[in-house]
Amino acid sequence: MKGTALLLIAFAGACSSAPKPAAVAPAEIPALVAQTEREPRNAALKFRLAATLAAAGRCDSAVVVARAAQSLEADNVRGPLVVGACQEQAGRYDEAIATYQDFAAQHPRARGVAALRARAELALRTSAEQTARQALARETELAQQPPQAATVAVLPVLVSGDSTYRPLSRGLAELITTDLAYIRTLKLLERLQIGVLLDELKLGTSQRAAPATAARVGRLLRAERMVQGTVTIPSTGAGSVRLTASVVTGAGVIWPVAPATGPLPQLLGLEKQVVFGLAAQLGIALTEAERQRILKEGPRNLAAFLAYSRGLEAMDAGDYSRRGRARRSELPGGVAAAPGGANGARARAGRRRPCRLPLRSRRARARHRDRPVGDRRGPVLRHARRLADPW
């Protein structure tokens, strides 16, 4: 009943400025149905009935009523909240996520849309956890299956040295994933799917960095190649930063990439060098257009990127309040003091939206329907566009 409770909380808060209707007990449903029949154009009444039916476990009826109400008020967030919650209760998380994201894409300014985005994030994490547990339960079986061709999983980067930069573990992995996603022949697995699986394995830091772990993760996710990386940042902030990476096959064979070194402010540029090396180790000859796109896109401001990385770390840990604080620090107040030109950073931050959950359209969902579980190339490319304007 946890999902039902969350639905009712979200439903009640979807329009926080509006009066909240009194709760309806299941025994009162017949009277509410009769009232709805007397007032067939009353959308608020239909939404209330839909939520009550869902809370009573009558999701089939709830979805029908919610969609009828939605036809009267297309921009009312209550409809997708009810439909998505019912899809989650049935274990159809991909459908629920699409329901939430499609509405948010079509009605980005609708009242209560933030509650919908929050539900989408929770559903993404729950889906990833469920998939990870299923993969572990079938590990012996999955080990006998061939990997999905051209599928790559980028593991969190090991951060050595100054602990201040530990959140870059997720941020750099996301950035490498984003850049590799510009290569049309590759399919990238989603960061959250990989992170949740690593959490389920309950490995220590040293074990996570081991090539054997990468090979095991690859077998569980049916990825053909894995990418592991390490960044060494001096504790004093002075001296050279060293970024290294390797491609690991399912058999545990390691193909190292030449390390990239330079001062800390150039770390984001070093990442581009490593990506080009990874492409070569993956046997890919980049086109000039792909090379230029990778060089062009991405953040330029390390301080703001560190704040973004903290948000990813918090989201992957399920700490959405901390993620919200990290998101706010990416906005003008947090960017203004960052190196690279306060005025330019402030102007860029002012014309872009805060980092939000990527929105997947129906067309994008159709394109990726046949990809392996965890493959989110569409959202990855949206991350690329989101990172393209470098704060």
N, C-alpha and C positions, 0 to 999 in steps of 0.2 A: 504493500500500500504506500511505500515511500514515494513512488512516482505520482500517485494520486494526490498526496499531501503537497508535493512540490507544485503540481498543477494548480491546486486551489490557491496556494500562496501567490504564484505568478499571476493567476487570473485576477485575484483581488488587487494586486499591485499594478496591473497593466495600465490602469488609468488612475494613478494615485490621487489626482486632484478631484476626481469624481466621487460622489457618494457610493460607498460600498454596499451592495445588496446583502440582505441577511442570508445566512446559510439556510439551505433547504434540505430537510431530512428526506431519505429515500421514500418514506411513507407518504410524503407530500408530492411526489412526482406526478401522480395522476391528476391532481388539482392543477399543477403547473402546466401539464400537457393540455388540459381543457382550456386554461387561460390563453395558452399559445394559439390554440385553434380559434378562439374568439377574436384574437388580435394577430392575424397572420402577417401583418406588416411591421410588427414590433420586433425589431432586430435584437434589442437589449434583452427582451424576454426569451428569445430563442437561444441567445448565447448563454444565458443563465441556465436554461434547461439543458443545453449541451454539456455544460460543465458539471451539472448535477448528475446527469446520466453517466458521464465518465467516472465521476467519483464513486458511483454505485456499481462500477464494473460493467456497465452496459455500453461498451465502446462502439459497437456496430451502430446502435441508434444515435449515440452521441455524435459520431462523425457525420451522419446524415443531417442531423439538426444543425450542427456547426456550419456545414457547407451551405445549407439553406439560408442561415443567418448571414453568411459571408456574401451571398448574392445580393443581400439588401444593403450591407455595409462592407464594401470590398476592402477598405483600409482599416478595418477593426482587427486588432492583434489577437482578440480572444479566439477567433476562428482557428488560426494555425496553432495556437497554444493547446486547444482541445484536440485537434487532429493529430498534432505531433506527439502529444502525451500518450494518446491511444496507440500510435505506432511504436512508441518506445515500450509500452507495456507488452506489446506483442513481440518485442525483440527485433523490430525492423528499424534499426537505428539509422541506416543510410537513408531510408525514406523520411524519417523524422527530421534528420539534419537538412535534407533537401526541402522539406516543408517550411522549416524555420528560415532557411537562407533565401529561398525563392521569395517569400513574403518580404523579408528585409530588403532584398534587391529591388523589388517593385514598389515598396512603400518605405523608403529609408527615413522619412520624417514622421511616420505614423506614431501616435502616442503609444507608449509602452513597448516600442520596438527593442529597447535595451533589454527588456525581460526576455524577449524572443532570442536575441543574440546570446544571452546567458544560457538559455536552455540548449541552444545549439552547441555551445562549448561543453556543457555537461554531457550532452549526448555523444559528442565526439570522444570524450574521455572514457565514458562508460563502454562505448563500442570498442575502443582500443583495448581496454582492460579485458573485455570478453574475448576478443580475438586472440590476445596474448595467452590467456588461460587455455583456450581451445588448442592453440598451437603447441603449448607445453604438454598437454594431455596426449597429443598426437605426434610427439617428437620422433618416435621410432618410425612411424609411418611416413612422416614428412622427409626424414633423412633418406628414404628410398626413392623419393620423387625428384625429377630433374627440376632445376631452377627455372624461373620465368626468364626468357631470353631478354638480354639488354636491360635487366632490372638492377638498379643500384641503390644501396642503402648507405647513407652517410651517418656514422655513429657520432655521438657527442665527442668533441675535441677535448683531449686531456690538457688542462691548464696547469703548468708547473711554474713555481716561483711566487710572484706577488698574488696573494689570495684575493685582493681587491678585484682582480679581473676574472675570478672564477666563473661568473655568469657567462663569459664569452664562450664557454664550452658549448652551450646550446646555440648562442648567436652565430658563432663561426660555422657550426655544423649546418645551421639553416642557410647561411650565406653561400656556403659551398654547394648545398643542395640546389639553391636558387640558380646559381651560375651554371651548374651542370644541366639544369632543366632547359637551358637555352639550346642545348644540343638535341636536335630533333630526334635522333635515333635512340636516345636513352629514355628510360622510364624510372622516375625517382620515387622511392617510398617516403611516406610522410614522417616527419620528425616525431610527432606524438606517438605514432605506432611503434617506432623503434624505441623511444624512451620508456614507454610503458612496459614493453617486453623486457628491457634491461632491468627495470624495477622489479618485475616478477621473478627474474632470475636471482635477485638478491645478491649481487656480486659486489665485491669491494672495488676500490678505485684501480688497484693494480690489475685485478682480474678483468675489469672492463677494457683495459688498454691492451690485453693480451690478444695476439692474432687468433688464438684458438677460440676466444669469445666471439670475435668477428665472424669466424667461419660458422660457429654454432648459430648465431643470430641469422646469418644468411640462410642456413638450412631451414630454420623455423619460419622465416618470412619468404622463403623461396626466392631470395635475391641471388642473382648470378655473381655480382661483385659487391664487396663491401669497401668502404673507405674509412680508415682510421687516421686521426691526426693528433699532433701534439704541438702546443705552443708554449715556449719558455719565455717568461717575462721577468726580467730582473726585479728584485724586491725594491731596489732603490729608484726604479723608473728610468735609470740611466743605463747606458750600454745597449747592446744589440738585442733585439727580439728575434727568436728563431721559430719558424713555423715549418713543420714537417708533416708529411702525409704518406700513406701507403695504400695501395689497392690490395685487397685480400680476396682470394678465391674461396669457393666453398670447400675446397680440399685443404685450405690453410696455406696455400702458396702466397708469398708476399712479394709484391712489386713496388719497391720504394720509389718515391719521387724526390728529386733534388730539393734540399731544404732552401727556404727563402729567409734571408736575414736582413735586418735593417733597424732603424730607430723605431721606438714604439709608435710615434704618430703616423708611421707609414704602414702599420699592421694591415689595414684594409687593402692597401696596394699589394702587400706580400701575398694576401689571400688569392689575388688574381693570378700571380705567378704559379702558385701551387695548383690552382684549378687547371691551368694550361698543362702542367706536368701530369696531372691526373688524367686529362683527356688523352695525352700521348700514351700513358700506361694502359688505358682502356682500349687502345688500338684505334683511336678516332683522329682523323685528320680534320681539324676544324676548318670550316670555310672562313673566308675573310669577314663575311657578314656576322658569323657567330662570334668570332674573335672580337670584333669591334663592339658588338652588343654586350658581351661580357665585360669588356673594359669600360663601357659607357655607363652601365647600370650599377646600382648599388650605393650604399652610404659612403659619405666622405668624412663625416664627423664622428670621431671615435667615442667621445663622451656621450653623445646621443645614442650611438649604437650600443654602448655599454648599458644604458638605461633600457633600450629595447630588449637587450639580452636578459636583463633582470626580469622583464615582463614575461619572456618566454620561459625562464626558469620557474617563475611563480605559477604560470599557467600549467606547465607540465607537472608541477607538484600539487595541482588542484587548489592553490592558494589564490583565489580570484581577487580578494581585496588587495593583496600585495601587488598583483598584476596591475590593478587599477592605479595604484600609486606610481608604479613604474611607467605606465602609459602617460600619466600626467607630467612626469618629469621629462618626457620626450617633447612636450609642447614648449612654446616659446620661453616660459620661465626657466625650464631646465636646460634649454639649448643655448640660451643667450650667453652663458658663461663658458660655453664649450669652445675649444680651440678651433681655428679655421675661419674666424670672422664672425663676430656676434651679429652684425647687421644682416649679413647674408643668411646666416642660420635662422635668424628670427623671421626674415621674409619668407624663406622656404617653408618653415614650420607653419606660418600663418596661412599659407594657401593650400595646405594638405590636411586631410582628416587624420585623427588619431588612428593608431594601428588598431584594426578591428579584425574580427574573424573574417576570412575570405568568403565572398559570396559566390555561390556556384549556381549558374543559370541552368535551365532545363537543357539547353543545347550543349553546354559543357558536360552535364551529367550523362547525356546520351553518348558523347564522344568517349567517355571513360568507363562506360558500363562494363566492358569486357576486360578491363585491366585487373591485375591481381589484387587481392585484399590488401589494403593499406596504400595502394598506389594513388596518390593525390596530385598528379602532375598539374591539373588545372589550378587547384589552390596554391601549389608551389609557384606557378607562374604569376599568380596574383600577388604572392609575397614579393616576387621580383618587381612588379610594378609598384608595389607599396614602398619598396626600398629604393626605387629608382630615383626619387627626389630626396637627396641625401641630407635631409633636415637642414 
